[in-house]
Amino acid sequence: MSAPSTVRLRTGGVLQVRTGVLKGAGPIGPTGPSVTGPTGPIGPTGPAGSVGDATGQALLTTSLAITAAGSPAVCTFDTNVATGTSPNPLNWATNHFDFNVTQTGAYALAVQATFASGTGATGRRRIGLYQGTSTTPTFFADIPANPNGPTVVSFAVNTHADAATLWRVRASTDGSNDTVTGVQFNLARLGIGTAGPTGPTGATGGAGPTGPTGPVGATGSAGGGYATYNALMTSGTSDTNPADGTTTADQGAPVPLGTGKPSTVYWLTALAQWVERRIVARFTDTADRSSKRSSRGEGELTWLNNTNSLWVYDGATDQAVAQLVVSTATPGAGTYPPGTIYVQV
């Protein structure tokens, strides 16, 4: 604090004033902006965990008779169990003789079969692994039959197995009949455990440059097409269109069959010719009619312009159709066919 100063009041009193700075904490100031620092580098990947062993075993304990003359006999198993710490990789169907692996991959497999054999046993004994219903083994082993006791046949292989492929174990003899008293089928998955989930797909890269255009191929031979419509409009030169058609049940109009060969031009022509015989045809006079349509069918109607008359062919001759004429003119003003009724108003 500085030295005091004295202020004298008008009343005669004295007021001492000291000046200086009052020490202590002031008010809290505003909070500065929050800034997050950069993320540090990713640490190294930790060691891989242990992989469980995926193994399984199927056992045949029910005796199976084998005949020398028969095809390799299919072994039907009694039990199928997992023998490792992971799920059983050996899957069997409800028939207990069709096998497949639960996941495509590399496997070690071993098959061992015991034949009763003994006194009088001849020939060889075989045990094999077969794909599906094939009678040719993919893997097998065979040895001479033991005439002094059981014959034990076994093999072990490492192979790639597909989950979609079915396998069967078969036993056979090429000598004396025998009995399979037991079979062991052992399977172990090789390598790492089951595959993990698929990771996300990366971004698609840009399209690469377009390669050069290949050479133009050789020109083929020209077809034998029609140069004009003429070849498509008559039955004699237009494929087999008449045989591909039929007629309507009512008036017999020509139409193509659904199974016929398409030929629009032919059928348009055939329909036009059919319609022309069923409309009221117009002619200048009887000479013009005889020239253009010398042969007419019963019921055909024609109109003659020179007499303003309508005619119907009855199968033998043209008969005039009686008309009703209403006019202000007196009769005789024009030429009308016989039977015309003329009304003057």
C-alpha positions as CSV (number, residue, x, y, z in Angstrom):
1,M,0.0,0.0,0.0
2,S,1.2,3.6,-0.6
3,A,1.5,6.2,2.1
4,P,-1.8,7.6,3.2
5,S,-2.9,11.1,2.0
6,T,-5.0,13.4,4.2
7,V,-8.2,15.0,3.0
8,R,-9.6,17.7,5.2
9,L,-13.3,18.0,5.4
10,R,-15.3,21.3,5.5
11,T,-16.6,20.3,8.8
12,G,-13.0,20.3,10.1
13,G,-12.6,16.6,10.2
14,V,-9.8,14.8,8.5
15,L,-10.1,11.7,6.2
16,Q,-7.1,9.6,5.4
17,V,-7.0,7.9,2.0
18,R,-4.7,5.1,1.1
19,T,-4.2,4.0,-2.5
20,G,-2.9,0.6,-3.8
21,V,-3.8,-2.8,-5.1
22,L,-6.0,-5.2,-3.2
23,K,-4.4,-8.6,-3.3
24,G,-6.4,-11.9,-3.8
25,A,-8.0,-14.1,-6.5
26,G,-10.0,-12.3,-9.2
27,P,-13.0,-13.6,-11.1
28,I,-12.7,-16.8,-13.3
29,G,-11.9,-15.9,-16.9
30,P,-13.5,-17.6,-19.9
31,T,-12.6,-21.1,-20.9
32,G,-10.3,-21.5,-23.9
33,P,-11.1,-23.7,-26.9
34,S,-10.8,-27.5,-26.5
35,V,-8.3,-29.0,-28.9
36,T,-7.9,-32.8,-29.4
37,G,-4.4,-33.9,-30.2
38,P,-3.6,-36.3,-33.0
39,T,-4.1,-40.0,-32.6
40,G,-1.0,-42.0,-31.8
41,P,0.2,-44.9,-34.0
42,I,-1.5,-48.3,-34.0
43,G,0.2,-50.8,-31.8
44,P,1.6,-54.1,-33.0
45,T,-0.7,-57.1,-33.5
46,G,-0.8,-59.4,-30.6
47,P,0.1,-63.1,-30.9
48,A,-2.4,-65.5,-32.4
49,G,-4.5,-67.6,-30.0
50,S,-4.3,-71.3,-29.9
51,V,-6.2,-73.4,-32.5
52,G,-8.4,-76.2,-31.3
53,D,-8.0,-79.6,-32.8
54,A,-10.9,-80.6,-35.1
55,T,-11.0,-84.4,-35.1
56,G,-13.6,-87.1,-35.4
57,Q,-13.9,-90.9,-35.4
58,A,-16.6,-93.3,-36.8
59,L,-16.6,-96.9,-35.7
60,L,-18.1,-100.0,-37.3
61,T,-18.7,-102.7,-34.6
62,T,-21.5,-104.7,-36.2
63,S,-20.0,-107.6,-38.3
64,L,-20.2,-107.3,-42.1
65,A,-20.2,-110.4,-44.3
66,I,-18.0,-110.1,-47.4
67,T,-18.4,-112.5,-50.4
68,A,-15.7,-113.0,-52.9
69,A,-18.1,-112.8,-55.9
70,G,-19.8,-109.6,-54.7
71,S,-19.0,-105.9,-55.3
72,P,-17.0,-104.0,-52.6
73,A,-19.4,-104.0,-49.6
74,V,-20.4,-100.7,-48.1
75,C,-19.5,-100.3,-44.4
76,T,-22.3,-99.0,-42.2
77,F,-21.0,-97.4,-39.1
78,D,-22.4,-97.6,-35.6
79,T,-21.0,-94.4,-34.0
80,N,-19.6,-91.1,-35.0
81,V,-18.1,-88.8,-32.3
82,A,-15.8,-85.8,-32.0
83,T,-12.4,-86.7,-30.5
84,G,-10.9,-83.2,-30.3
85,T,-11.7,-79.9,-28.6
86,S,-13.5,-78.4,-31.7
87,P,-16.7,-79.6,-33.4
88,N,-16.6,-82.9,-35.2
89,P,-15.4,-82.3,-38.8
90,L,-16.8,-85.7,-39.9
91,N,-20.4,-85.6,-40.9
92,W,-22.5,-88.6,-41.8
93,A,-25.9,-89.0,-43.4
94,T,-28.9,-90.8,-41.7
95,N,-27.9,-94.0,-43.5
96,H,-24.6,-94.0,-41.6
97,F,-22.5,-94.9,-44.6
98,D,-22.4,-91.6,-46.6
99,F,-19.8,-89.2,-45.2
100,N,-18.6,-85.7,-45.9
101,V,-16.6,-83.1,-44.2
102,T,-18.3,-80.1,-42.6
103,Q,-15.9,-77.6,-44.1
104,T,-13.9,-77.7,-47.3
105,G,-10.1,-77.9,-46.6
106,A,-7.1,-80.1,-45.9
107,Y,-7.5,-83.2,-43.9
108,A,-5.6,-86.2,-42.5
109,L,-7.6,-89.4,-42.6
110,A,-6.9,-92.9,-41.6
111,V,-9.0,-96.1,-42.1
112,Q,-8.3,-99.4,-40.5
113,A,-10.4,-102.6,-41.0
114,T,-10.1,-106.0,-39.3
115,F,-11.2,-109.1,-41.2
116,A,-11.9,-112.3,-39.3
117,S,-9.9,-114.5,-41.9
118,G,-8.1,-117.3,-40.1
119,T,-7.9,-121.0,-41.2
120,G,-8.6,-121.5,-44.9
121,A,-8.4,-117.8,-45.8
122,T,-7.2,-117.2,-49.3
123,G,-6.7,-114.2,-51.6
124,R,-6.3,-110.5,-50.5
125,R,-8.3,-108.2,-48.3
126,R,-9.0,-104.6,-49.3
127,I,-10.4,-101.5,-47.5
128,G,-10.9,-98.3,-49.5
129,L,-12.4,-94.9,-49.5
130,Y,-14.8,-94.3,-52.5
131,Q,-16.5,-91.2,-53.8
132,G,-20.3,-91.6,-53.8
133,T,-21.6,-94.7,-55.5
134,S,-18.3,-95.3,-57.5
135,T,-16.9,-98.9,-57.2
136,T,-13.3,-97.6,-58.0
137,P,-11.5,-96.5,-54.8
138,T,-9.9,-93.1,-54.5
139,F,-7.6,-94.4,-51.6
140,F,-7.2,-98.0,-50.6
141,A,-4.9,-100.6,-49.1
142,D,-4.9,-104.4,-49.5
143,I,-2.8,-107.2,-48.1
144,P,-2.8,-111.1,-48.4
145,A,-5.4,-112.7,-46.1
146,N,-3.9,-114.1,-42.8
147,P,-4.7,-117.9,-42.6
148,N,-3.6,-117.9,-38.9
149,G,-5.8,-115.2,-37.5
150,P,-7.4,-111.8,-38.2
151,T,-6.3,-109.7,-41.2
152,V,-5.8,-106.0,-40.4
153,V,-5.7,-103.6,-43.4
154,S,-5.1,-99.9,-43.0
155,F,-4.1,-96.7,-44.8
156,A,-3.5,-93.1,-43.9
157,V,-3.4,-90.1,-46.3
158,N,-3.4,-86.3,-46.3
159,T,-5.8,-84.9,-48.9
160,H,-8.1,-81.9,-49.8
161,A,-11.7,-82.7,-49.2
162,D,-14.7,-80.8,-50.5
163,A,-17.8,-80.4,-48.2
164,A,-20.1,-81.2,-51.2
165,T,-18.4,-84.6,-51.9
166,L,-19.9,-87.7,-50.3
167,W,-17.6,-90.6,-49.3
168,R,-18.1,-94.3,-48.5
169,V,-15.9,-96.9,-46.9
170,R,-16.0,-100.3,-48.8
171,A,-14.4,-103.6,-48.0
172,S,-13.8,-106.5,-50.4
173,T,-12.1,-109.9,-50.9
174,D,-10.8,-111.5,-54.0
175,G,-10.4,-114.9,-52.4
176,S,-12.4,-116.8,-49.8
177,N,-15.5,-115.3,-48.2
178,D,-14.7,-113.3,-45.0
179,T,-16.3,-111.1,-42.3
180,V,-15.4,-107.5,-41.4
181,T,-15.4,-107.4,-37.6
182,G,-14.5,-103.8,-37.1
183,V,-13.6,-100.5,-38.9
184,Q,-12.1,-97.3,-37.6
185,F,-12.5,-94.1,-39.6
186,N,-10.4,-91.2,-38.2
187,L,-10.4,-87.7,-39.6
188,A,-8.4,-84.6,-38.5
189,R,-8.6,-81.1,-40.0
190,L,-5.2,-79.7,-40.9
191,G,-4.0,-76.1,-40.6
192,I,-5.8,-73.2,-39.0
193,G,-9.2,-73.2,-37.6
194,T,-12.4,-72.2,-39.3
195,A,-12.4,-69.2,-41.5
196,G,-13.5,-65.9,-40.0
197,P,-16.1,-63.6,-41.4
198,T,-15.3,-61.8,-44.7
199,G,-14.1,-58.3,-44.3
200,P,-15.6,-55.3,-46.1
201,T,-15.0,-54.9,-49.8
202,G,-12.6,-52.2,-50.7
203,A,-13.5,-49.4,-53.1
204,T,-13.7,-50.3,-56.8
205,G,-10.8,-48.9,-58.8
206,G,-11.3,-46.7,-61.8
207,A,-12.0,-48.4,-65.2
208,G,-8.8,-49.2,-67.1
209,P,-8.2,-48.0,-70.6
210,T,-10.2,-49.7,-73.4
211,G,-8.2,-52.1,-75.4
212,P,-7.8,-51.8,-79.2
213,T,-10.7,-52.9,-81.4
214,G,-10.2,-56.3,-82.9
215,P,-10.1,-56.9,-86.7
216,V,-13.4,-57.0,-88.6
217,G,-14.5,-60.6,-89.3
218,A,-14.9,-62.0,-92.7
219,T,-18.1,-61.1,-94.6
220,G,-20.6,-64.0,-94.5
221,S,-22.3,-65.4,-97.6
222,A,-25.4,-63.6,-98.8
223,G,-28.8,-65.3,-98.0
224,G,-31.3,-66.3,-100.6
225,G,-33.8,-63.6,-99.7
226,Y,-36.7,-62.3,-101.9
227,A,-35.9,-59.3,-104.1
228,T,-39.6,-58.2,-104.4
229,Y,-43.0,-58.9,-102.8
230,N,-44.0,-60.9,-105.8
231,A,-42.5,-64.1,-104.3
232,L,-44.5,-63.7,-101.1
233,M,-48.0,-63.0,-102.5
234,T,-48.9,-66.1,-104.3
235,S,-49.4,-69.6,-102.9
236,G,-47.1,-71.2,-105.5
237,T,-44.0,-69.3,-104.6
238,S,-44.5,-68.2,-101.0
239,D,-43.1,-71.0,-98.9
240,T,-45.9,-73.4,-97.7
241,N,-48.3,-70.7,-96.5
242,P,-51.6,-72.3,-97.8
243,A,-50.7,-75.4,-95.7
244,D,-50.1,-73.2,-92.7
245,G,-53.5,-71.6,-92.7
246,T,-57.2,-72.2,-92.0
247,T,-60.5,-70.4,-92.4
248,T,-62.9,-68.8,-89.9
249,A,-65.9,-71.0,-88.9
250,D,-68.5,-68.3,-89.9
251,Q,-67.7,-66.9,-93.4
252,G,-64.5,-68.9,-94.2
253,A,-62.1,-65.9,-94.0
254,P,-58.5,-67.0,-94.6
255,V,-56.3,-66.8,-91.5
256,P,-52.9,-68.3,-90.6
257,L,-52.5,-71.1,-88.1
258,G,-50.7,-70.4,-84.9
259,T,-48.2,-73.1,-85.8
260,G,-47.7,-71.8,-89.3
261,K,-44.7,-69.9,-90.7
262,P,-45.1,-66.1,-90.4
263,S,-45.6,-64.4,-93.8
264,T,-47.6,-61.2,-93.3
265,V,-47.6,-60.2,-97.0
266,Y,-49.2,-63.5,-98.1
267,W,-52.0,-63.4,-95.6
268,L,-52.8,-59.7,-96.3
269,T,-53.0,-60.6,-100.0
270,A,-55.2,-63.6,-99.3
271,L,-57.6,-61.6,-97.0
272,A,-57.9,-58.8,-99.5
273,Q,-58.8,-61.2,-102.3
274,W,-61.4,-62.9,-100.0
275,V,-63.0,-59.5,-98.9
276,E,-63.2,-58.3,-102.5
277,R,-65.8,-61.0,-103.3
278,R,-68.0,-60.1,-100.3
279,I,-68.4,-56.3,-100.7
280,V,-70.7,-54.6,-103.2
281,A,-68.4,-54.4,-106.2
282,R,-68.8,-51.4,-108.5
283,F,-68.7,-51.6,-112.3
284,T,-69.3,-49.1,-115.1
285,D,-71.8,-51.4,-116.9
286,T,-72.5,-55.1,-117.6
287,A,-69.6,-55.3,-120.1
288,D,-67.2,-54.0,-117.4
289,R,-68.6,-56.5,-114.9
290,S,-68.3,-59.4,-117.3
291,S,-64.7,-58.4,-118.2
292,K,-63.5,-58.1,-114.6
293,R,-65.5,-60.8,-113.0
294,S,-66.7,-63.3,-115.5
295,S,-67.1,-66.0,-112.9
296,R,-69.2,-65.0,-109.8
297,G,-70.3,-66.9,-106.8
298,E,-73.9,-67.2,-105.6
299,G,-74.9,-64.2,-103.4
300,E,-72.3,-61.7,-104.8
301,L,-73.6,-58.1,-105.1
302,T,-72.6,-55.7,-107.8
303,W,-73.5,-52.1,-108.7
304,L,-73.7,-50.7,-112.2
305,N,-73.0,-47.0,-112.4
306,N,-74.7,-46.4,-115.8
307,T,-78.1,-47.6,-114.4
308,N,-77.6,-46.8,-110.7
309,S,-78.8,-50.4,-110.1
310,L,-77.9,-53.1,-107.5
311,W,-77.7,-56.7,-108.7
312,V,-77.4,-60.1,-106.9
313,Y,-76.1,-63.3,-108.5
314,D,-78.4,-66.2,-107.8
315,G,-76.0,-68.9,-109.1
316,A,-77.1,-68.7,-112.7
317,T,-77.8,-65.1,-113.6
318,D,-77.7,-61.6,-112.1
319,Q,-81.0,-60.5,-110.7
320,A,-81.8,-56.8,-110.3
321,V,-82.6,-55.8,-106.7
322,A,-85.8,-53.7,-106.5
323,Q,-85.2,-50.2,-105.2
324,L,-87.3,-47.4,-103.6
325,V,-86.8,-44.1,-105.2
326,V,-88.2,-40.9,-103.6
327,S,-87.9,-37.8,-105.7
328,T,-89.7,-34.6,-106.6
329,A,-89.1,-35.3,-110.2
330,T,-91.7,-37.2,-112.3
331,P,-91.0,-40.9,-113.1
332,G,-88.9,-41.5,-116.2
333,A,-86.3,-38.9,-115.2
334,G,-83.7,-41.7,-115.0
335,T,-83.2,-45.4,-115.7
336,Y,-84.1,-47.9,-113.0
337,P,-84.1,-51.6,-112.9
338,P,-87.4,-53.6,-113.0
339,G,-89.4,-53.6,-109.8
340,T,-88.3,-50.1,-108.8
341,I,-90.8,-48.3,-106.6
342,Y,-90.8,-44.6,-107.5
343,V,-92.4,-42.2,-105.1
344,Q,-92.9,-38.6,-106.2
345,V,-93.2,-36.0,-103.4
